[in-house]
Amino acid sequence: MELIYLCSVTTPLYVLYELLIRLTELDPMIGDFYAHKYIDTGAIIRTNNGSLKVPQHILEMQFSNPSQITDADLKQLVNEFNWST
């Protein structure tokens, strides 16, 4: 299992999967997990239909207390999804 560090806490890869599940509940067309890449500002999640940059603070909330991520936060991420062409 691949691990990342958020605020000096080891965070498992499942954080990305959980967040993607929540996003696909809002828009199933986002698709299935394909790949990921960690960047200085958070992570890029790639699906079979496109990609999404997820800010570090959202990853931290998904790890430590997912209920802190509001519906508005999730809708904003869905709206920022970059569809493949």
MMTF fields as JSON, N, C-alpha, C and O atoms, coordinates in Angstrom:
{
  "mmtfVersion": "1.0.0",
  "mmtfProducer": "UNKNOWN",
  "numBonds": 339,
  "numAtoms": 340,
  "numGroups": 85,
  "numChains": 1,
  "numModels": 1,
  "chainsPerModel": [1],
  "groupsPerChain": [85],
  "chainIdList": ["A"],
  "bondAtomList": [4, 2, 8, 6, 12, 10, 16, 14, 20, 18, 24, 22, 28, 26, 32, 30, 36, 34, 40, 38, 44, 42, 48, 46, 52, 50, 56, 54, 60, 58, 64, 62, 68, 66, 72, 70, 76, 74, 80, 78, 84, 82, 88, 86, 92, 90, 96, 94, 100, 98, 104, 102, 108, 106, 112, 110, 116, 114, 120, 118, 124, 122, 128, 126, 132, 130, 136, 134, 140, 138, 144, 142, 148, 146, 152, 150, 156, 154, 160, 158, 164, 162, 168, 166, 172, 170, 176, 174, 180, 178, 184, 182, 188, 186, 192, 190, 196, 194, 200, 198, 204, 202, 208, 206, 212, 210, 216, 214, 220, 218, 224, 222, 228, 226, 232, 230, 236, 234, 240, 238, 244, 242, 248, 246, 252, 250, 256, 254, 260, 258, 264, 262, 268, 266, 272, 270, 276, 274, 280, 278, 284, 282, 288, 286, 292, 290, 296, 294, 300, 298, 304, 302, 308, 306, 312, 310, 316, 314, 320, 318, 324, 322, 328, 326, 332, 330, 336, 334],
  "bondOrderList": [1, 1, 1, 1, 1, 1, 1, 1, 1, 1, 1, 1, 1, 1, 1, 1, 1, 1, 1, 1, 1, 1, 1, 1, 1, 1, 1, 1, 1, 1, 1, 1, 1, 1, 1, 1, 1, 1, 1, 1, 1, 1, 1, 1, 1, 1, 1, 1, 1, 1, 1, 1, 1, 1, 1, 1, 1, 1, 1, 1, 1, 1, 1, 1, 1, 1, 1, 1, 1, 1, 1, 1, 1, 1, 1, 1, 1, 1, 1, 1, 1, 1, 1, 1],
  "groupList": [{"groupName": "MET", "atomNameList": ["N", "CA", "C", "O"], "elementList": ["N", "C", "C", "O"], "formalChargeList": [0, 0, 0, 0], "bondAtomList": [1, 0, 2, 1, 3, 2], "bondOrderList": [1, 1, 2], "singleLetterCode": "M", "chemCompType": "L-PEPTIDE LINKING"}, {"groupName": "GLU", "atomNameList": ["N", "CA", "C", "O"], "elementList": ["N", "C", "C", "O"], "formalChargeList": [0, 0, 0, 0], "bondAtomList": [1, 0, 2, 1, 3, 2], "bondOrderList": [1, 1, 2], "singleLetterCode": "E", "chemCompType": "L-PEPTIDE LINKING"}, {"groupName": "LEU", "atomNameList": ["N", "CA", "C", "O"], "elementList": ["N", "C", "C", "O"], "formalChargeList": [0, 0, 0, 0], "bondAtomList": [1, 0, 2, 1, 3, 2], "bondOrderList": [1, 1, 2], "singleLetterCode": "L", "chemCompType": "L-PEPTIDE LINKING"}, {"groupName": "ILE", "atomNameList": ["N", "CA", "C", "O"], "elementList": ["N", "C", "C", "O"], "formalChargeList": [0, 0, 0, 0], "bondAtomList": [1, 0, 2, 1, 3, 2], "bondOrderList": [1, 1, 2], "singleLetterCode": "I", "chemCompType": "L-PEPTIDE LINKING"}, {"groupName": "TYR", "atomNameList": ["N", "CA", "C", "O"], "elementList": ["N", "C", "C", "O"], "formalChargeList": [0, 0, 0, 0], "bondAtomList": [1, 0, 2, 1, 3, 2], "bondOrderList": [1, 1, 2], "singleLetterCode": "Y", "chemCompType": "L-PEPTIDE LINKING"}, {"groupName": "CYS", "atomNameList": ["N", "CA", "C", "O"], "elementList": ["N", "C", "C", "O"], "formalChargeList": [0, 0, 0, 0], "bondAtomList": [1, 0, 2, 1, 3, 2], "bondOrderList": [1, 1, 2], "singleLetterCode": "C", "chemCompType": "L-PEPTIDE LINKING"}, {"groupName": "SER", "atomNameList": ["N", "CA", "C", "O"], "elementList": ["N", "C", "C", "O"], "formalChargeList": [0, 0, 0, 0], "bondAtomList": [1, 0, 2, 1, 3, 2], "bondOrderList": [1, 1, 2], "singleLetterCode": "S", "chemCompType": "L-PEPTIDE LINKING"}, {"groupName": "VAL", "atomNameList": ["N", "CA", "C", "O"], "elementList": ["N", "C", "C", "O"], "formalChargeList": [0, 0, 0, 0], "bondAtomList": [1, 0, 2, 1, 3, 2], "bondOrderList": [1, 1, 2], "singleLetterCode": "V", "chemCompType": "L-PEPTIDE LINKING"}, {"groupName": "THR", "atomNameList": ["N", "CA", "C", "O"], "elementList": ["N", "C", "C", "O"], "formalChargeList": [0, 0, 0, 0], "bondAtomList": [1, 0, 2, 1, 3, 2], "bondOrderList": [1, 1, 2], "singleLetterCode": "T", "chemCompType": "L-PEPTIDE LINKING"}, {"groupName": "PRO", "atomNameList": ["N", "CA", "C", "O"], "elementList": ["N", "C", "C", "O"], "formalChargeList": [0, 0, 0, 0], "bondAtomList": [1, 0, 2, 1, 3, 2], "bondOrderList": [1, 1, 2], "singleLetterCode": "P", "chemCompType": "L-PEPTIDE LINKING"}, {"groupName": "ARG", "atomNameList": ["N", "CA", "C", "O"], "elementList": ["N", "C", "C", "O"], "formalChargeList": [0, 0, 0, 0], "bondAtomList": [1, 0, 2, 1, 3, 2], "bondOrderList": [1, 1, 2], "singleLetterCode": "R", "chemCompType": "L-PEPTIDE LINKING"}, {"groupName": "ASP", "atomNameList": ["N", "CA", "C", "O"], "elementList": ["N", "C", "C", "O"], "formalChargeList": [0, 0, 0, 0], "bondAtomList": [1, 0, 2, 1, 3, 2], "bondOrderList": [1, 1, 2], "singleLetterCode": "D", "chemCompType": "L-PEPTIDE LINKING"}, {"groupName": "GLY", "atomNameList": ["N", "CA", "C", "O"], "elementList": ["N", "C", "C", "O"], "formalChargeList": [0, 0, 0, 0], "bondAtomList": [1, 0, 2, 1, 3, 2], "bondOrderList": [1, 1, 2], "singleLetterCode": "G", "chemCompType": "PEPTIDE LINKING"}, {"groupName": "PHE", "atomNameList": ["N", "CA", "C", "O"], "elementList": ["N", "C", "C", "O"], "formalChargeList": [0, 0, 0, 0], "bondAtomList": [1, 0, 2, 1, 3, 2], "bondOrderList": [1, 1, 2], "singleLetterCode": "F", "chemCompType": "L-PEPTIDE LINKING"}, {"groupName": "ALA", "atomNameList": ["N", "CA", "C", "O"], "elementList": ["N", "C", "C", "O"], "formalChargeList": [0, 0, 0, 0], "bondAtomList": [1, 0, 2, 1, 3, 2], "bondOrderList": [1, 1, 2], "singleLetterCode": "A", "chemCompType": "L-PEPTIDE LINKING"}, {"groupName": "HIS", "atomNameList": ["N", "CA", "C", "O"], "elementList": ["N", "C", "C", "O"], "formalChargeList": [0, 0, 0, 0], "bondAtomList": [1, 0, 2, 1, 3, 2], "bondOrderList": [1, 1, 2], "singleLetterCode": "H", "chemCompType": "L-PEPTIDE LINKING"}, {"groupName": "LYS", "atomNameList": ["N", "CA", "C", "O"], "elementList": ["N", "C", "C", "O"], "formalChargeList": [0, 0, 0, 0], "bondAtomList": [1, 0, 2, 1, 3, 2], "bondOrderList": [1, 1, 2], "singleLetterCode": "K", "chemCompType": "L-PEPTIDE LINKING"}, {"groupName": "ASN", "atomNameList": ["N", "CA", "C", "O"], "elementList": ["N", "C", "C", "O"], "formalChargeList": [0, 0, 0, 0], "bondAtomList": [1, 0, 2, 1, 3, 2], "bondOrderList": [1, 1, 2], "singleLetterCode": "N", "chemCompType": "L-PEPTIDE LINKING"}, {"groupName": "GLN", "atomNameList": ["N", "CA", "C", "O"], "elementList": ["N", "C", "C", "O"], "formalChargeList": [0, 0, 0, 0], "bondAtomList": [1, 0, 2, 1, 3, 2], "bondOrderList": [1, 1, 2], "singleLetterCode": "Q", "chemCompType": "L-PEPTIDE LINKING"}, {"groupName": "TRP", "atomNameList": ["N", "CA", "C", "O"], "elementList": ["N", "C", "C", "O"], "formalChargeList": [0, 0, 0, 0], "bondAtomList": [1, 0, 2, 1, 3, 2], "bondOrderList": [1, 1, 2], "singleLetterCode": "W", "chemCompType": "L-PEPTIDE LINKING"}],
  "groupTypeList": [0, 1, 2, 3, 4, 2, 5, 6, 7, 8, 8, 9, 2, 4, 7, 2, 4, 1, 2, 2, 3, 10, 2, 8, 1, 2, 11, 9, 0, 3, 12, 11, 13, 4, 14, 15, 16, 4, 3, 11, 8, 12, 14, 3, 3, 10, 8, 17, 17, 12, 6, 2, 16, 7, 9, 18, 15, 3, 2, 1, 0, 18, 13, 6, 17, 9, 6, 18, 3, 8, 11, 14, 11, 2, 16, 18, 2, 7, 17, 1, 13, 17, 19, 6, 8],
  "groupIdList": [1, 2, 3, 4, 5, 6, 7, 8, 9, 10, 11, 12, 13, 14, 15, 16, 17, 18, 19, 20, 21, 22, 23, 24, 25, 26, 27, 28, 29, 30, 31, 32, 33, 34, 35, 36, 37, 38, 39, 40, 41, 42, 43, 44, 45, 46, 47, 48, 49, 50, 51, 52, 53, 54, 55, 56, 57, 58, 59, 60, 61, 62, 63, 64, 65, 66, 67, 68, 69, 70, 71, 72, 73, 74, 75, 76, 77, 78, 79, 80, 81, 82, 83, 84, 85],
  "secStructList": [7, 7, 3, 3, 3, 3, 6, 6, 3, 3, 3, 3, 6, 2, 2, 2, 2, 2, 2, 2, 2, 2, 2, 2, 2, 2, 7, 4, 4, 4, 7, 7, 3, 3, 3, 3, 3, 3, 3, 6, 6, 3, 3, 3, 3, 3, 3, 6, 6, 3, 3, 3, 3, 3, 3, 2, 2, 2, 2, 2, 2, 2, 2, 2, 7, 4, 4, 4, 1, 7, 2, 2, 2, 2, 2, 2, 2, 2, 2, 6, 7, 3, 3, 7, 7],
  "xCoordList": [0.844, 0.0, 0.89, 1.834, 0.577, 1.339, 0.864, -0.334, 1.797, 1.452, 1.932, 2.951, 1.205, 1.632, 1.66, 1.139, 2.256, 2.314, 1.54, 1.822, 0.572, -0.201, -0.035, -0.4, 0.516, 0.695, 1.407, 1.003, 2.441, 3.249, 2.462, 2.893, 1.338, 0.541, 0.562, 0.346, 0.821, 0.8, -0.635, -1.491, -0.898, -2.247, -2.271, -1.508, -3.112, -3.18, -3.87, -4.62, -3.6, -4.153, -5.679, -6.308, -6.275, -7.736, -8.44, -9.618, -7.752, -8.347, -8.804, -9.886, -7.99, -8.364, -9.566, -10.476, -9.563, -10.685, -11.979, -13.022, -11.916, -13.119, -13.667, -14.875, -12.77, -13.202, -13.827, -14.847, -13.237, -13.787, -15.178, -16.066, -15.357, -16.682, -17.707, -18.813, -17.34, -18.258, -18.583, -19.718, -17.576, -17.793, -18.666, -19.51, -18.471, -19.282, -20.728, -21.613, -20.971, -22.367, -23.083, -24.292, -22.337, -22.909, -22.967, -23.91, -21.961, -21.926, -21.256, -20.029, -22.049, -21.498, -20.623, -19.805, -20.79, -20.006, -18.536, -17.72, -18.188, -16.788, -15.958, -14.815, -16.523, -15.87, -15.137, -15.254, -14.379, -13.66, -12.204, -11.598, -11.66, -10.262, -9.365, -9.528, -8.41, -7.464, -6.027, -5.236, -5.699, -4.334, -4.353, -5.377, -3.215, -3.106, -1.668, -0.741, -1.516, -0.186, -0.271, -1.166, 0.657, 0.713, 1.539, 2.596, 1.036, 1.722, 1.853, 1.259, 2.623, 2.862, 1.575, 1.492, 0.59, -0.65, -1.76, -2.865, -1.501, -2.51, -2.289, -1.252, -3.275, -3.165, -3.977, -4.923, -3.584, -4.362, -4.913, -4.164, -6.227, -6.876, -7.292, -7.976, -6.876, -7.294, -8.326, -8.191, -9.352, -10.365, -10.386, -9.64, -11.24, -11.358, -12.03, -12.077, -12.552, -13.228, -12.558, -13.039, -11.466, -10.805, -9.927, -9.451, -9.717, -8.847, -9.33, -10.136, -8.811, -9.228, -8.08, -7.444, -7.812, -6.842, -7.584, -8.574, -7.098, -7.712, -6.763, -5.631, -7.204, -6.339, -5.972, -6.717, -4.821, -4.291, -5.276, -5.445, -5.93, -6.827, -8.026, -8.54, -8.472, -9.57, -9.086, -9.803, -7.88, -7.314, -7.183, -7.485, -6.735, -6.577, -7.917, -8.019, -8.943, -10.27, -10.828, -11.43, -10.633, -11.128, -10.465, -11.094, -9.214, -8.492, -8.923, -9.215, -8.96, -9.154, -10.619, -10.99, -11.455, -12.866, -13.668, -13.954, -14.034, -14.714, -15.989, -16.361, -16.654, -17.894, -17.645, -18.59, -16.396, -16.075, -16.135, -16.23, -16.08, -16.175, -17.653, -18.469, -17.975, -19.377, -19.834, -19.023, -21.142, -21.694, -21.203, -20.963, -21.056, -20.551, -19.117, -18.767, -18.285, -16.914, -16.918, -16.171, -17.76, -17.824, -18.337, -17.808, -19.355, -19.892, -18.858, -18.788, -18.062, -17.004, -15.991, -15.555, -15.611, -14.684, -15.279, -14.586, -16.55, -17.215, -17.183, -16.915, -17.452, -17.453, -16.063, -15.94, -15.016, -13.637, -13.06, -11.91, -13.853, -13.385, -13.05, -13.834, -11.875, -11.427, -11.764, -11.131, -12.769, -13.227, -12.246, -11.709, -12.01, -11.175, -11.92, -13.147, -11.146, -11.78, -11.337, -11.767],
  "yCoordList": [-1.17, 0.0, 1.235, 1.338, 2.164, 3.398, 4.37, 4.476, 5.076, 6.013, 7.411, 7.568, 8.414, 9.8, 10.41, 9.826, 11.568, 12.25, 13.545, 14.397, 13.693, 14.909, 15.391, 14.699, 16.575, 17.134, 16.13, 15.943, 15.493, 14.542, 13.294, 12.569, 13.033, 11.848, 10.978, 11.473, 9.692, 8.797, 8.585, 8.197, 8.838, 8.732, 7.67, 7.764, 6.677, 5.629, 6.098, 7.074, 5.39, 5.697, 5.64, 6.28, 4.889, 4.763, 6.106, 6.22, 7.113, 8.45, 8.942, 9.516, 8.72, 9.14, 8.352, 8.913, 7.054, 6.214, 6.644, 6.742, 6.896, 7.32, 8.637, 8.796, 9.565, 10.849, 10.66, 11.277, 9.83, 9.58, 8.939, 9.264, 8.055, 7.455, 8.543, 8.535, 9.46, 10.545, 11.426, 11.873, 11.67, 12.51, 11.809, 12.445, 10.512, 9.789, 9.625, 9.356, 9.781, 9.807, 11.052, 11.026, 12.137, 13.37, 13.342, 13.861, 12.736, 12.64, 11.323, 11.251, 10.293, 8.977, 8.982, 8.082, 9.99, 10.058, 10.389, 10.289, 10.782, 11.038, 9.789, 9.882, 8.649, 7.403, 6.705, 7.047, 5.716, 4.835, 5.253, 5.78, 5.01, 5.313, 4.648, 3.471, 5.427, 4.92, 5.054, 4.114, 6.243, 6.503, 7.732, 8.401, 8.015, 9.206, 9.697, 8.984, 10.923, 11.52, 12.536, 13.381, 12.445, 13.431, 14.614, 14.454, 15.806, 17.046, 17.898, 17.587, 18.959, 19.807, 20.37, 20.575, 20.615, 21.241, 20.25, 20.663, 18.952, 17.934, 16.702, 16.046, 16.378, 15.189, 15.386, 16.173, 14.656, 14.579, 13.165, 12.19, 13.064, 11.768, 11.652, 12.526, 10.571, 10.31, 9.194, 8.2, 9.384, 8.341, 7.97, 8.529, 7.032, 6.659, 7.751, 7.646, 8.798, 9.885, 11.243, 12.209, 11.358, 12.647, 12.695, 11.668, 13.914, 14.083, 15.23, 16.065, 15.24, 16.23, 16.529, 15.618, 17.826, 18.239, 18.397, 19.124, 17.713, 17.781, 18.52, 18.08, 19.633, 20.398, 19.606, 18.741, 19.932, 19.272, 19.314, 18.316, 20.461, 20.579, 19.633, 19.154, 19.362, 18.408, 16.998, 16.232, 16.653, 15.338, 15.168, 14.107, 16.215, 16.153, 15.95, 15.178, 16.651, 16.486, 15.095, 14.482, 14.59, 13.26, 12.208, 11.217, 12.421, 11.486, 11.604, 10.6, 12.83, 13.003, 13.084, 12.572, 13.731, 13.889, 14.179, 15.339, 13.136, 13.33, 14.161, 14.811, 14.151, 14.919, 16.43, 17.199, 16.861, 18.281, 18.766, 19.969, 17.846, 18.231, 18.452, 17.535, 19.663, 20.021, 19.576, 19.248, 19.574, 19.293, 20.324, 19.998, 21.557, 22.615, 22.314, 22.531, 21.818, 21.438, 20.344, 20.413, 19.345, 18.23, 18.7, 18.295, 19.545, 20.061, 20.896, 20.859, 21.643, 22.435, 21.52, 21.795, 20.432, 19.479, 18.852, 18.697, 18.497, 17.938, 18.958, 18.596, 20.206, 21.254, 21.506, 21.967, 21.21, 21.426, 20.2, 20.225, 19.13, 17.927, 18.231, 18.865, 17.775, 17.994, 16.753, 15.706, 16.9, 15.777, 15.482, 16.4, 14.204, 13.792, 14.092, 14.028, 14.418, 14.676, 13.663, 13.72],
  "zCoordList": [0.0, 0.0, 0.0, 0.784, -0.888, -0.982, 0.085, 0.347, 0.699, 1.758, 1.398, 0.725, 1.841, 1.708, 3.091, 4.041, 3.211, 4.495, 4.417, 3.574, 5.29, 5.425, 6.856, 7.806, 6.996, 8.343, 9.249, 10.397, 8.757, 9.525, 9.934, 10.83, 9.306, 9.587, 8.333, 7.227, 8.504, 7.365, 6.913, 7.708, 5.635, 5.091, 4.007, 3.045, 4.13, 3.115, 1.83, 1.825, 0.77, -0.535, -0.553, -1.396, 0.356, 0.348, 0.499, 0.161, 0.994, 1.123, -0.25, -0.375, -1.271, -2.623, -3.126, -3.737, -2.867, -3.283, -2.596, -3.242, -1.312, -0.582, -1.125, -1.302, -1.384, -1.92, -3.302, -3.605, -4.127, -5.455, -5.364, -6.152, -4.429, -4.224, -3.913, -4.453, -3.057, -2.692, -3.901, -4.067, -4.741, -5.918, -6.953, -7.586, -7.127, -8.111, -7.64, -8.452, -6.359, -5.891, -6.409, -6.641, -6.59, -7.136, -8.656, -9.254, -9.283, -10.745, -11.15, -11.227, -11.406, -11.756, -13.007, -13.195, -13.863, -15.089, -14.836, -15.752, -13.615, -13.295, -13.575, -14.023, -13.314, -13.703, -12.59, -11.413, -13.001, -12.09, -11.947, -12.88, -10.771, -10.481, -11.519, -11.841, -12.037, -13.021, -12.523, -12.614, -11.992, -11.521, -10.622, -10.481, -10.022, -9.185, -9.193, -9.581, -8.756, -8.602, -7.474, -7.448, -6.556, -5.479, -5.948, -6.558, -5.651, -6.001, -4.743, -3.71, -4.832, -3.653, -3.054, -1.843, -3.882, -3.416, -3.114, -2.764, -3.239, -2.971, -3.811, -3.705, -4.658, -5.507, -6.776, -6.819, -7.797, -9.025, -9.095, -9.044, -9.212, -9.374, -10.834, -11.366, -11.473, -12.847, -12.84, -12.127, -13.646, -13.833, -15.309, -16.114, -15.648, -17.049, -17.879, -19.104, -17.232, -17.949, -17.816, -18.408, -17.061, -16.905, -15.67, -15.185, -15.164, -13.995, -13.122, -13.535, -11.905, -10.921, -9.981, -9.451, -9.775, -8.758, -7.441, -7.356, -6.42, -5.094, -4.161, -3.961, -3.588, -2.688, -1.426, -0.965, -0.901, 0.294, 1.458, 2.158, 1.673, 2.83, 2.709, 3.72, 1.484, 1.3, 1.628, 2.271, 1.195, 1.525, 3.039, 3.584, 3.697, 5.147, 5.848, 6.801, 5.366, 5.971, 5.692, 6.573, 4.47, 4.15, 5.032, 5.401, 5.364, 6.227, 7.685, 8.334, 8.198, 9.638, 10.061, 11.116, 9.235, 9.6, 8.333, 8.036, 7.585, 6.306, 6.386, 5.408, 7.514, 7.63, 7.571, 7.394, 7.716, 7.593, 6.151, 5.906, 5.198, 3.79, 3.487, 3.594, 3.114, 2.89, 1.5, 0.634, 1.316, -0.007, -1.015, -2.178, -0.57, -1.452, -1.884, -3.044, -0.969, -1.311, -2.379, -3.355, -2.181, -3.13, -4.483, -5.518, -4.489, -5.753, -6.49, -7.718, -5.751, -6.381, -7.053, -8.171, -6.384, -6.986, -8.246, -9.252, -8.189, -9.378, -10.519, -11.665, -10.217, -11.247, -11.82, -12.955, -11.054, -11.507, -12.221, -12.66, -12.339, -13.013, -14.459, -15.166, -14.905, -16.287, -17.11, -16.979, -17.954, -18.769, -19.885, -20.505, -20.144, -21.273, -22.571, -22.637, -23.593, -24.889, -25.91, -27.062]
}
